Amino acid sequence: MVLVGNIATDEVKDIASRIAHIIIAPETVKGMINGALTVPLDMGYLAWGYLDTDSRFSHQTQRIRMVTAIRHDILNYQNIVNAAQKILELFNTYLSESQQDTAYRSVMSSVAGRMLATKLVTLIAAAALERVSFIVAADSKGVIGTVAMALLVGGMSERSIRTAQALEAEDPEVYMLLSPHDYDLLYFLIEPAVKPFVDAIHVRFTQGSPAFNRIIHEVGERLNARQ
């Protein structure tokens, strides 16, 4: 195993491959989200919540936070867009303009390429909303009652809380970005599509620019190979 800085070459290639795949075929985010957001998996989280008595009190505290967030309309299209957009914007802040052009130029022009994040976040949000069966207009101001109830009383609630806790433990830099707006509670909806970018951000945060730049270099090579 070869190391680039402190990051293994295999890890560099894995993260780069997943990022390149989404850039090349952004429409695949729907399949990623559909495959991850399933009733059996949510029921598994629900069972886990009942069995895990040690964390029951802390999860009750998080459920109270969730109730407050729902009352403030956290469960709408725009907030899911915002959560995904914050992650992709943070990823892009670590790119120089030349790196952005290299990473995106095989998809469209450099200017349009830098707009790819906008396309991605709308696809991600739409897929998440469709999967949990509450599609609303982008300018909707209402609370989605059906999903709110599912989050409060079902496996989605447990999954939301545990995914947010895992994000805090494993990717604190992204958690700190999302949690002030309670977007960490929405992360489980978008995680399958944004995880490659979160992994790259974590590498940048923990191992610095050289390791992150190596990932971006690999992304560029994969995209250029498609030209």
C-alpha positions in Angstrom: 0.0 0.0 0.0 1.4 3.3 -1.1 0.9 6.4 1.0 0.4 10.0 -0.3 1.2 12.0 2.7 -0.7 10.1 5.4 -3.4 8.8 3.0 -3.3 5.5 1.3 -3.3 5.5 -2.5 -6.3 3.1 -2.5 -8.3 5.6 -0.4 -7.3 8.4 -2.7 -8.5 6.4 -5.7 -11.7 5.3 -4.0 -12.8 8.8 -3.0 -11.8 10.2 -6.4 -13.7 7.5 -8.2 -16.9 8.2 -6.3 -16.6 12.0 -6.8 -15.9 11.5 -10.5 -18.9 9.1 -10.9 -21.3 11.7 -9.5 -19.8 14.5 -11.6 -20.0 12.4 -14.8 -23.5 11.1 -14.1 -25.3 13.3 -11.6 -28.6 11.7 -12.4 -27.3 8.6 -10.5 -27.8 10.3 -7.2 -31.5 9.2 -7.4 -30.5 5.6 -7.4 -28.0 6.1 -4.6 -30.7 7.6 -2.4 -33.3 5.2 -3.4 -31.0 2.3 -2.5 -30.2 3.7 0.9 -33.6 5.0 2.1 -35.6 1.8 2.6 -38.3 0.8 5.0 -36.5 -2.4 6.2 -33.4 -0.4 7.0 -35.5 2.2 8.9 -37.2 -0.6 10.8 -33.8 -2.0 11.7 -32.9 1.4 13.2 -36.1 1.4 15.1 -35.3 -2.0 16.6 -31.8 -0.8 17.4 -33.3 2.2 19.2 -35.5 0.0 21.4 -32.7 -2.4 22.2 -30.0 0.3 22.9 -31.2 1.3 26.4 -27.9 3.0 27.2 -28.5 5.8 24.6 -32.2 6.2 25.2 -31.9 9.3 27.3 -29.6 11.1 24.9 -31.8 10.2 22.0 -34.8 11.6 23.8 -33.0 14.9 24.1 -32.3 14.7 20.3 -36.0 14.0 19.7 -36.9 17.1 21.5 -34.5 19.1 19.3 -36.1 17.4 16.3 -39.6 18.5 17.4 -38.4 22.0 17.7 -36.8 21.9 14.3 -39.9 20.5 12.7 -42.0 23.3 14.2 -39.6 25.6 12.5 -40.2 23.9 9.2 -37.0 22.0 8.9 -38.6 19.4 6.7 -39.0 21.3 3.4 -37.4 21.2 0.1 -35.3 24.3 0.5 -33.7 23.2 3.7 -32.6 19.9 2.2 -31.2 21.9 -0.7 -29.4 24.1 1.8 -27.9 21.2 3.6 -26.5 19.6 0.5 -25.4 23.0 -0.9 -23.4 23.8 2.3 -21.4 20.6 1.9 -20.6 21.1 -1.7 -19.7 24.7 -1.2 -17.3 23.7 1.6 -15.8 21.2 -0.8 -15.4 23.9 -3.5 -13.7 26.3 -1.1 -10.8 23.9 -1.0 -10.4 24.0 -4.7 -8.4 26.6 -6.6 -10.2 27.9 -9.7 -7.8 25.9 -11.9 -8.7 22.7 -10.0 -12.4 23.4 -10.4 -11.9 23.8 -14.1 -9.9 20.6 -14.3 -12.4 18.6 -12.3 -15.5 19.9 -14.2 -14.3 20.6 -17.7 -15.1 17.2 -19.2 -18.7 17.7 -18.2 -19.2 21.2 -19.5 -17.4 24.5 -19.9 -15.5 25.8 -16.9 -18.1 28.4 -16.0 -21.0 26.0 -16.3 -18.9 23.4 -14.5 -18.6 25.5 -11.4 -22.4 25.7 -11.5 -22.6 21.9 -11.3 -23.0 22.1 -7.5 -26.4 23.8 -8.1 -27.5 21.0 -10.3 -26.3 18.4 -7.9 -28.1 19.8 -4.8 -31.4 20.1 -6.6 -31.1 16.5 -7.8 -30.2 15.3 -4.4 -33.0 17.2 -2.7 -35.6 16.0 -5.2 -34.5 12.4 -4.9 -34.6 12.5 -1.1 -38.1 14.1 -1.1 -39.4 11.6 -3.7 -38.0 8.6 -1.8 -39.8 9.5 1.5 -42.9 10.5 -0.4 -43.4 14.1 0.3 -42.6 16.1 -2.8 -43.2 19.8 -2.4 -42.6 22.9 -4.4 -39.3 24.7 -4.0 -41.1 27.7 -2.5 -43.3 25.7 -0.1 -43.6 27.1 3.3 -45.6 24.4 5.0 -44.7 21.6 7.4 -44.9 18.1 5.9 -47.0 16.4 8.4 -46.7 12.8 7.2 -42.9 12.8 7.2 -42.8 14.8 10.4 -44.8 12.0 12.1 -42.6 9.3 10.6 -39.5 11.1 11.9 -40.9 11.5 15.4 -42.3 8.0 16.0 -40.6 5.6 13.6 -37.3 4.2 12.4 -36.5 7.4 10.4 -36.3 9.3 13.7 -33.8 6.8 15.1 -31.8 6.8 11.8 -31.7 10.6 11.7 -30.4 10.8 15.2 -27.8 8.1 14.8 -26.6 9.3 11.5 -26.2 12.8 12.9 -24.2 11.4 15.9 -22.0 9.4 13.6 -21.4 12.6 11.5 -20.4 14.5 14.6 -17.9 11.7 15.6 -16.4 10.9 12.2 -16.7 14.2 10.3 -16.9 17.0 12.9 -16.0 19.7 10.4 -19.2 18.9 8.4 -21.3 18.4 11.5 -20.3 21.8 12.7 -21.3 23.3 9.4 -24.8 21.7 9.5 -25.8 21.6 13.1 -26.3 25.3 13.8 -29.3 25.1 11.4 -30.3 21.6 12.5 -29.4 20.3 9.1 -27.5 17.5 10.7 -31.0 16.0 11.3 -31.5 15.9 7.5 -28.1 14.4 6.7 -29.3 10.9 6.6 -31.5 11.8 3.7 -28.6 13.1 1.6 -25.7 11.1 2.9 -25.5 8.5 0.0 -25.0 11.3 -2.5 -22.7 13.6 -0.6 -20.6 11.1 1.2 -17.7 11.2 -1.4 -17.4 15.0 -0.9 -17.7 14.6 2.9 -14.8 12.1 2.8 -12.7 14.5 0.7 -13.4 17.3 3.1 -12.4 15.2 6.0 -9.1 14.3 4.3 -8.5 18.1 3.8 -9.4 18.8 7.4 -7.3 16.1 9.0 -4.4 15.6 6.5 -4.1 19.0 4.8 -3.9 20.3 1.3 -1.4 17.8 -0.3 -3.6 14.8 0.4 -6.8 16.6 -0.7 -5.1 17.9 -3.8 -4.1 14.4 -4.7 -7.7 13.4 -4.6 -8.6 16.3 -6.9 -5.8 15.3 -9.2 -7.2 11.8 -9.4 -10.7 13.2 -10.1 -9.3 15.3 -12.9 -7.5 12.3 -14.5 -10.7 10.2 -14.4 -12.8 13.0 -16.0 -10.2 13.8 -18.6 -10.0 10.1 -19.5 -13.7 10.4 -20.5 -13.1 13.1 -23.0 
